[in-house]
Structures are given as structure tokens and as C-alpha cells.
Amino acid sequence: MEILALTVAGSLLLATFFVLGFLGERAGGTAPDPDRDSLLPLDDDPFDPDRDR
């Protein structure tokens, strides 16, 4: 029975860390994130130097 209580407590602890991390990520600033940028689709348009101005 102690193993079951330890497993449930560990699961709740990990779930709490996940929820807090998720909410912290959502509430975070708008700083550029290279991990998030790497998941964006590639731009198929040819390079246009005037577009970034």
C-alpha cells in the first residue's frame, strides 16, 4: 500500500510541475525563442531584401 501512495504522490508532483511550467511558458514574455522558430514552416518565397525594412 505504501508503494501505491508513493506512486500517486510522485505522479501528482510531476503533474504539478508540468502545469506550472506550462502556465509559466504561456505567461512568459515575447522574447524570440529559437526552439519555437525551428518548428515554423520554411518560407518558400525568394529572398527579398526590402521585405524586412
mmCIF file of the N, C-alpha and C atoms, coordinates in Angstrom:
data_MODEL
# 
_entry.id   MODEL 
# 
loop_
_atom_site.group_PDB 
_atom_site.id 
_atom_site.type_symbol 
_atom_site.label_atom_id 
_atom_site.label_alt_id 
_atom_site.label_comp_id 
_atom_site.label_asym_id 
_atom_site.label_entity_id 
_atom_site.label_seq_id 
_atom_site.pdbx_PDB_ins_code 
_atom_site.Cartn_x 
_atom_site.Cartn_y 
_atom_site.Cartn_z 
_atom_site.occupancy 
_atom_site.B_iso_or_equiv 
_atom_site.pdbx_formal_charge 
_atom_site.auth_seq_id 
_atom_site.auth_comp_id 
_atom_site.auth_asym_id 
_atom_site.auth_atom_id 
_atom_site.pdbx_PDB_model_num 
ATOM 1   N N  . MET A 1 1  ? 0.827  -1.197 0.000   1.00 0.00 ? 1  MET A N  1 
ATOM 2   C CA . MET A 1 1  ? 0.000  0.000  0.000   1.00 0.00 ? 1  MET A CA 1 
ATOM 3   C C  . MET A 1 1  ? 0.868  1.257  0.000   1.00 0.00 ? 1  MET A C  1 
ATOM 4   N N  . GLU A 1 2  ? 2.032  1.201  0.595   1.00 0.00 ? 2  GLU A N  1 
ATOM 5   C CA . GLU A 1 2  ? 2.920  2.361  0.627   1.00 0.00 ? 2  GLU A CA 1 
ATOM 6   C C  . GLU A 1 2  ? 3.414  2.701  -0.774  1.00 0.00 ? 2  GLU A C  1 
ATOM 7   N N  . ILE A 1 3  ? 3.615  1.664  -1.601  1.00 0.00 ? 3  ILE A N  1 
ATOM 8   C CA . ILE A 1 3  ? 4.076  1.895  -2.967  1.00 0.00 ? 3  ILE A CA 1 
ATOM 9   C C  . ILE A 1 3  ? 3.018  2.654  -3.762  1.00 0.00 ? 3  ILE A C  1 
ATOM 10  N N  . LEU A 1 4  ? 1.761  2.302  -3.566  1.00 0.00 ? 4  LEU A N  1 
ATOM 11  C CA . LEU A 1 4  ? 0.676  2.980  -4.270  1.00 0.00 ? 4  LEU A CA 1 
ATOM 12  C C  . LEU A 1 4  ? 0.615  4.455  -3.871  1.00 0.00 ? 4  LEU A C  1 
ATOM 13  N N  . ALA A 1 5  ? 0.738  4.746  -2.587  1.00 0.00 ? 5  ALA A N  1 
ATOM 14  C CA . ALA A 1 5  ? 0.703  6.133  -2.114  1.00 0.00 ? 5  ALA A CA 1 
ATOM 15  C C  . ALA A 1 5  ? 1.913  6.907  -2.655  1.00 0.00 ? 5  ALA A C  1 
ATOM 16  N N  . LEU A 1 6  ? 3.078  6.281  -2.682  1.00 0.00 ? 6  LEU A N  1 
ATOM 17  C CA . LEU A 1 6  ? 4.277  6.930  -3.207  1.00 0.00 ? 6  LEU A CA 1 
ATOM 18  C C  . LEU A 1 6  ? 4.134  7.194  -4.707  1.00 0.00 ? 6  LEU A C  1 
ATOM 19  N N  . THR A 1 7  ? 3.550  6.260  -5.447  1.00 0.00 ? 7  THR A N  1 
ATOM 20  C CA . THR A 1 7  ? 3.343  6.429  -6.882  1.00 0.00 ? 7  THR A CA 1 
ATOM 21  C C  . THR A 1 7  ? 2.356  7.560  -7.162  1.00 0.00 ? 7  THR A C  1 
ATOM 22  N N  . VAL A 1 8  ? 1.278  7.610  -6.419  1.00 0.00 ? 8  VAL A N  1 
ATOM 23  C CA . VAL A 1 8  ? 0.289  8.672  -6.604  1.00 0.00 ? 8  VAL A CA 1 
ATOM 24  C C  . VAL A 1 8  ? 0.890  10.027 -6.245  1.00 0.00 ? 8  VAL A C  1 
ATOM 25  N N  . ALA A 1 9  ? 1.632  10.086 -5.155  1.00 0.00 ? 9  ALA A N  1 
ATOM 26  C CA . ALA A 1 9  ? 2.255  11.351 -4.751  1.00 0.00 ? 9  ALA A CA 1 
ATOM 27  C C  . ALA A 1 9  ? 3.265  11.811 -5.801  1.00 0.00 ? 9  ALA A C  1 
ATOM 28  N N  . GLY A 1 10 ? 4.058  10.907 -6.326  1.00 0.00 ? 10 GLY A N  1 
ATOM 29  C CA . GLY A 1 10 ? 5.021  11.269 -7.367  1.00 0.00 ? 10 GLY A CA 1 
ATOM 30  C C  . GLY A 1 10 ? 4.339  11.735 -8.636  1.00 0.00 ? 10 GLY A C  1 
ATOM 31  N N  . SER A 1 11 ? 3.262  11.074 -8.999  1.00 0.00 ? 11 SER A N  1 
ATOM 32  C CA . SER A 1 11 ? 2.514  11.471 -10.195 1.00 0.00 ? 11 SER A CA 1 
ATOM 33  C C  . SER A 1 11 ? 1.905  12.858 -10.023 1.00 0.00 ? 11 SER A C  1 
ATOM 34  N N  . LEU A 1 12 ? 1.347  13.131 -8.862  1.00 0.00 ? 12 LEU A N  1 
ATOM 35  C CA . LEU A 1 12 ? 0.776  14.449 -8.610  1.00 0.00 ? 12 LEU A CA 1 
ATOM 36  C C  . LEU A 1 12 ? 1.851  15.532 -8.617  1.00 0.00 ? 12 LEU A C  1 
ATOM 37  N N  . LEU A 1 13 ? 3.015  15.213 -8.087  1.00 0.00 ? 13 LEU A N  1 
ATOM 38  C CA . LEU A 1 13 ? 4.121  16.165 -8.085  1.00 0.00 ? 13 LEU A CA 1 
ATOM 39  C C  . LEU A 1 13 ? 4.573  16.471 -9.509  1.00 0.00 ? 13 LEU A C  1 
ATOM 40  N N  . LEU A 1 14 ? 4.720  15.448 -10.334 1.00 0.00 ? 14 LEU A N  1 
ATOM 41  C CA . LEU A 1 14 ? 5.120  15.666 -11.720 1.00 0.00 ? 14 LEU A CA 1 
ATOM 42  C C  . LEU A 1 14 ? 4.040  16.417 -12.500 1.00 0.00 ? 14 LEU A C  1 
ATOM 43  N N  . ALA A 1 15 ? 2.790  16.111 -12.250 1.00 0.00 ? 15 ALA A N  1 
ATOM 44  C CA . ALA A 1 15 ? 1.696  16.825 -12.921 1.00 0.00 ? 15 ALA A CA 1 
ATOM 45  C C  . ALA A 1 15 ? 1.685  18.299 -12.514 1.00 0.00 ? 15 ALA A C  1 
ATOM 46  N N  . THR A 1 16 ? 1.967  18.571 -11.247 1.00 0.00 ? 16 THR A N  1 
ATOM 47  C CA . THR A 1 16 ? 2.029  19.956 -10.773 1.00 0.00 ? 16 THR A CA 1 
ATOM 48  C C  . THR A 1 16 ? 3.163  20.711 -11.443 1.00 0.00 ? 16 THR A C  1 
ATOM 49  N N  . PHE A 1 17 ? 4.341  20.087 -11.557 1.00 0.00 ? 17 PHE A N  1 
ATOM 50  C CA . PHE A 1 17 ? 5.465  20.722 -12.248 1.00 0.00 ? 17 PHE A CA 1 
ATOM 51  C C  . PHE A 1 17 ? 5.124  20.995 -13.705 1.00 0.00 ? 17 PHE A C  1 
ATOM 52  N N  . PHE A 1 18 ? 4.443  20.050 -14.357 1.00 0.00 ? 18 PHE A N  1 
ATOM 53  C CA . PHE A 1 18 ? 4.071  20.239 -15.749 1.00 0.00 ? 18 PHE A CA 1 
ATOM 54  C C  . PHE A 1 18 ? 3.109  21.406 -15.901 1.00 0.00 ? 18 PHE A C  1 
ATOM 55  N N  . VAL A 1 19 ? 2.082  21.472 -15.059 1.00 0.00 ? 19 VAL A N  1 
ATOM 56  C CA . VAL A 1 19 ? 1.095  22.544 -15.162 1.00 0.00 ? 19 VAL A CA 1 
ATOM 57  C C  . VAL A 1 19 ? 1.743  23.892 -14.876 1.00 0.00 ? 19 VAL A C  1 
ATOM 58  N N  . LEU A 1 20 ? 2.573  23.974 -13.861 1.00 0.00 ? 20 LEU A N  1 
ATOM 59  C CA . LEU A 1 20 ? 3.247  25.236 -13.549 1.00 0.00 ? 20 LEU A CA 1 
ATOM 60  C C  . LEU A 1 20 ? 4.186  25.663 -14.664 1.00 0.00 ? 20 LEU A C  1 
ATOM 61  N N  . GLY A 1 21 ? 4.910  24.718 -15.239 1.00 0.00 ? 21 GLY A N  1 
ATOM 62  C CA . GLY A 1 21 ? 5.788  25.049 -16.361 1.00 0.00 ? 21 GLY A CA 1 
ATOM 63  C C  . GLY A 1 21 ? 5.014  25.497 -17.582 1.00 0.00 ? 21 GLY A C  1 
ATOM 64  N N  . PHE A 1 22 ? 3.896  24.828 -17.853 1.00 0.00 ? 22 PHE A N  1 
ATOM 65  C CA . PHE A 1 22 ? 3.065  25.203 -18.992 1.00 0.00 ? 22 PHE A CA 1 
ATOM 66  C C  . PHE A 1 22 ? 2.497  26.605 -18.817 1.00 0.00 ? 22 PHE A C  1 
ATOM 67  N N  . LEU A 1 23 ? 1.965  26.894 -17.641 1.00 0.00 ? 23 LEU A N  1 
ATOM 68  C CA . LEU A 1 23 ? 1.407  28.220 -17.397 1.00 0.00 ? 23 LEU A CA 1 
ATOM 69  C C  . LEU A 1 23 ? 2.486  29.289 -17.401 1.00 0.00 ? 23 LEU A C  1 
ATOM 70  N N  . GLY A 1 24 ? 3.656  28.967 -16.884 1.00 0.00 ? 24 GLY A N  1 
ATOM 71  C CA . GLY A 1 24 ? 4.759  29.919 -16.919 1.00 0.00 ? 24 GLY A CA 1 
ATOM 72  C C  . GLY A 1 24 ? 5.221  30.212 -18.334 1.00 0.00 ? 24 GLY A C  1 
ATOM 73  N N  . GLU A 1 25 ? 5.224  29.207 -19.180 1.00 0.00 ? 25 GLU A N  1 
ATOM 74  C CA . GLU A 1 25 ? 5.600  29.394 -20.575 1.00 0.00 ? 25 GLU A CA 1 
ATOM 75  C C  . GLU A 1 25 ? 4.571  30.244 -21.295 1.00 0.00 ? 25 GLU A C  1 
ATOM 76  N N  . ARG A 1 26 ? 3.290  30.011 -21.028 1.00 0.00 ? 26 ARG A N  1 
ATOM 77  C CA . ARG A 1 26 ? 2.232  30.776 -21.685 1.00 0.00 ? 26 ARG A CA 1 
ATOM 78  C C  . ARG A 1 26 ? 2.218  32.229 -21.231 1.00 0.00 ? 26 ARG A C  1 
ATOM 79  N N  . ALA A 1 27 ? 2.562  32.479 -19.974 1.00 0.00 ? 27 ALA A N  1 
ATOM 80  C CA . ALA A 1 27 ? 2.529  33.829 -19.435 1.00 0.00 ? 27 ALA A CA 1 
ATOM 81  C C  . ALA A 1 27 ? 3.843  34.565 -19.657 1.00 0.00 ? 27 ALA A C  1 
ATOM 82  N N  . GLY A 1 28 ? 4.829  33.886 -20.233 1.00 0.00 ? 28 GLY A N  1 
ATOM 83  C CA . GLY A 1 28 ? 6.143  34.487 -20.427 1.00 0.00 ? 28 GLY A CA 1 
ATOM 84  C C  . GLY A 1 28 ? 6.119  35.630 -21.421 1.00 0.00 ? 28 GLY A C  1 
ATOM 85  N N  . GLY A 1 29 ? 7.251  36.301 -21.539 1.00 0.00 ? 29 GLY A N  1 
ATOM 86  C CA . GLY A 1 29 ? 7.376  37.426 -22.448 1.00 0.00 ? 29 GLY A CA 1 
ATOM 87  C C  . GLY A 1 29 ? 7.380  36.995 -23.900 1.00 0.00 ? 29 GLY A C  1 
ATOM 88  N N  . THR A 1 30 ? 7.621  37.966 -24.764 1.00 0.00 ? 30 THR A N  1 
ATOM 89  C CA . THR A 1 30 ? 7.615  37.705 -26.200 1.00 0.00 ? 30 THR A CA 1 
ATOM 90  C C  . THR A 1 30 ? 9.027  37.646 -26.750 1.00 0.00 ? 30 THR A C  1 
ATOM 91  N N  . ALA A 1 31 ? 9.979  37.238 -25.943 1.00 0.00 ? 31 ALA A N  1 
ATOM 92  C CA . ALA A 1 31 ? 11.361 37.121 -26.405 1.00 0.00 ? 31 ALA A CA 1 
ATOM 93  C C  . ALA A 1 31 ? 11.444 36.045 -27.482 1.00 0.00 ? 31 ALA A C  1 
ATOM 94  N N  . PRO A 1 32 ? 12.293 36.253 -28.481 1.00 0.00 ? 32 PRO A N  1 
ATOM 95  C CA . PRO A 1 32 ? 12.411 35.237 -29.532 1.00 0.00 ? 32 PRO A CA 1 
ATOM 96  C C  . PRO A 1 32 ? 12.909 33.920 -28.960 1.00 0.00 ? 32 PRO A C  1 
ATOM 97  N N  . ASP A 1 33 ? 12.334 32.851 -29.415 1.00 0.00 ? 33 ASP A N  1 
ATOM 98  C CA . ASP A 1 33 ? 12.674 31.526 -28.922 1.00 0.00 ? 33 ASP A CA 1 
ATOM 99  C C  . ASP A 1 33 ? 13.158 30.684 -30.103 1.00 0.00 ? 33 ASP A C  1 
ATOM 100 N N  . PRO A 1 34 ? 14.447 30.346 -30.160 1.00 0.00 ? 34 PRO A N  1 
ATOM 101 C CA . PRO A 1 34 ? 14.947 29.581 -31.304 1.00 0.00 ? 34 PRO A CA 1 
ATOM 102 C C  . PRO A 1 34 ? 14.315 28.199 -31.412 1.00 0.00 ? 34 PRO A C  1 
ATOM 103 N N  . ASP A 1 35 ? 13.932 27.593 -30.300 1.00 0.00 ? 35 ASP A N  1 
ATOM 104 C CA . ASP A 1 35 ? 13.277 26.287 -30.369 1.00 0.00 ? 35 ASP A CA 1 
ATOM 105 C C  . ASP A 1 35 ? 11.915 26.397 -31.039 1.00 0.00 ? 35 ASP A C  1 
ATOM 106 N N  . ARG A 1 36 ? 11.191 27.454 -30.727 1.00 0.00 ? 36 ARG A N  1 
ATOM 107 C CA . ARG A 1 36 ? 9.876  27.647 -31.333 1.00 0.00 ? 36 ARG A CA 1 
ATOM 108 C C  . ARG A 1 36 ? 10.022 28.029 -32.805 1.00 0.00 ? 36 ARG A C  1 
ATOM 109 N N  . ASP A 1 37 ? 11.021 28.860 -33.118 1.00 0.00 ? 37 ASP A N  1 
ATOM 110 C CA . ASP A 1 37 ? 11.248 29.269 -34.503 1.00 0.00 ? 37 ASP A CA 1 
ATOM 111 C C  . ASP A 1 37 ? 11.641 28.088 -35.378 1.00 0.00 ? 37 ASP A C  1 
ATOM 112 N N  . SER A 1 38 ? 12.324 27.114 -34.818 1.00 0.00 ? 38 SER A N  1 
ATOM 113 C CA . SER A 1 38 ? 12.752 25.965 -35.616 1.00 0.00 ? 38 SER A CA 1 
ATOM 114 C C  . SER A 1 38 ? 11.569 25.094 -36.026 1.00 0.00 ? 38 SER A C  1 
ATOM 115 N N  . LEU A 1 39 ? 10.431 25.241 -35.354 1.00 0.00 ? 39 LEU A N  1 
ATOM 116 C CA . LEU A 1 39 ? 9.253  24.456 -35.696 1.00 0.00 ? 39 LEU A CA 1 
ATOM 117 C C  . LEU A 1 39 ? 8.361  25.135 -36.731 1.00 0.00 ? 39 LEU A C  1 
ATOM 118 N N  . LEU A 1 40 ? 8.666  26.395 -37.057 1.00 0.00 ? 40 LEU A N  1 
ATOM 119 C CA . LEU A 1 40 ? 7.864  27.102 -38.043 1.00 0.00 ? 40 LEU A CA 1 
ATOM 120 C C  . LEU A 1 40 ? 8.173  26.572 -39.437 1.00 0.00 ? 40 LEU A C  1 
ATOM 121 N N  . PRO A 1 41 ? 7.197  26.601 -40.342 1.00 0.00 ? 41 PRO A N  1 
ATOM 122 C CA . PRO A 1 41 ? 7.476  26.150 -41.710 1.00 0.00 ? 41 PRO A CA 1 
ATOM 123 C C  . PRO A 1 41 ? 8.456  27.088 -42.394 1.00 0.00 ? 41 PRO A C  1 
ATOM 124 N N  . LEU A 1 42 ? 9.171  26.547 -43.350 1.00 0.00 ? 42 LEU A N  1 
ATOM 125 C CA . LEU A 1 42 ? 10.143 27.350 -44.082 1.00 0.00 ? 42 LEU A CA 1 
ATOM 126 C C  . LEU A 1 42 ? 9.420  28.315 -45.012 1.00 0.00 ? 42 LEU A C  1 
ATOM 127 N N  . ASP A 1 43 ? 10.051 29.459 -45.237 1.00 0.00 ? 43 ASP A N  1 
ATOM 128 C CA . ASP A 1 43 ? 9.490  30.455 -46.133 1.00 0.00 ? 43 ASP A CA 1 
ATOM 129 C C  . ASP A 1 43 ? 9.857  30.078 -47.559 1.00 0.00 ? 43 ASP A C  1 
ATOM 130 N N  . ASP A 1 44 ? 8.852  29.841 -48.404 1.00 0.00 ? 44 ASP A N  1 
ATOM 131 C CA . ASP A 1 44 ? 9.100  29.423 -49.782 1.00 0.00 ? 44 ASP A CA 1 
ATOM 132 C C  . ASP A 1 44 ? 9.337  30.593 -50.717 1.00 0.00 ? 44 ASP A C  1 
ATOM 133 N N  . ASP A 1 45 ? 9.108  31.817 -50.264 1.00 0.00 ? 45 ASP A N  1 
ATOM 134 C CA . ASP A 1 45 ? 9.305  32.980 -51.116 1.00 0.00 ? 45 ASP A CA 1 
ATOM 135 C C  . ASP A 1 45 ? 10.791 33.221 -51.340 1.00 0.00 ? 45 ASP A C  1 
ATOM 136 N N  . PRO A 1 46 ? 11.154 33.722 -52.519 1.00 0.00 ? 46 PRO A N  1 
ATOM 137 C CA . PRO A 1 46 ? 12.568 34.058 -52.744 1.00 0.00 ? 46 PRO A CA 1 
ATOM 138 C C  . PRO A 1 46 ? 12.986 35.208 -51.835 1.00 0.00 ? 46 PRO A C  1 
ATOM 139 N N  . PHE A 1 47 ? 14.256 35.339 -51.632 1.00 0.00 ? 47 PHE A N  1 
ATOM 140 C CA . PHE A 1 47 ? 14.785 36.364 -50.738 1.00 0.00 ? 47 PHE A CA 1 
ATOM 141 C C  . PHE A 1 47 ? 14.458 37.743 -51.284 1.00 0.00 ? 47 PHE A C  1 
ATOM 142 N N  . ASP A 1 48 ? 13.869 38.569 -50.447 1.00 0.00 ? 48 ASP A N  1 
ATOM 143 C CA . ASP A 1 48 ? 13.527 39.940 -50.810 1.00 0.00 ? 48 ASP A CA 1 
ATOM 144 C C  . ASP A 1 48 ? 14.132 40.859 -49.762 1.00 0.00 ? 48 ASP A C  1 
ATOM 145 N N  . PRO A 1 49 ? 15.242 41.544 -50.080 1.00 0.00 ? 49 PRO A N  1 
ATOM 146 C CA . PRO A 1 49 ? 15.910 42.383 -49.054 1.00 0.00 ? 49 PRO A CA 1 
ATOM 147 C C  . PRO A 1 49 ? 15.061 43.550 -48.589 1.00 0.00 ? 49 PRO A C  1 
ATOM 148 N N  . ASP A 1 50 ? 14.106 44.012 -49.387 1.00 0.00 ? 50 ASP A N  1 
ATOM 149 C CA . ASP A 1 50 ? 13.268 45.148 -48.973 1.00 0.00 ? 50 ASP A CA 1 
ATOM 150 C C  . ASP A 1 50 ? 12.122 44.727 -48.062 1.00 0.00 ? 50 ASP A C  1 
ATOM 151 N N  . ARG A 1 51 ? 11.859 43.436 -47.961 1.00 0.00 ? 51 ARG A N  1 
ATOM 152 C CA . ARG A 1 51 ? 10.739 42.964 -47.172 1.00 0.00 ? 51 ARG A CA 1 
ATOM 153 C C  . ARG A 1 51 ? 10.949 43.193 -45.679 1.00 0.00 ? 51 ARG A C  1 
ATOM 154 N N  . ASP A 1 52 ? 12.175 43.130 -45.202 1.00 0.00 ? 52 ASP A N  1 
ATOM 155 C CA . ASP A 1 52 ? 12.468 43.238 -43.771 1.00 0.00 ? 52 ASP A CA 1 
ATOM 156 C C  . ASP A 1 52 ? 12.575 44.681 -43.305 1.00 0.00 ? 52 ASP A C  1 
ATOM 157 N N  . ARG A 1 53 ? 12.389 45.631 -44.177 1.00 0.00 ? 53 ARG A N  1 
ATOM 158 C CA . ARG A 1 53 ? 12.531 47.031 -43.772 1.00 0.00 ? 53 ARG A CA 1 
ATOM 159 C C  . ARG A 1 53 ? 11.243 47.599 -43.275 1.00 0.00 ? 53 ARG A C  1 
# 
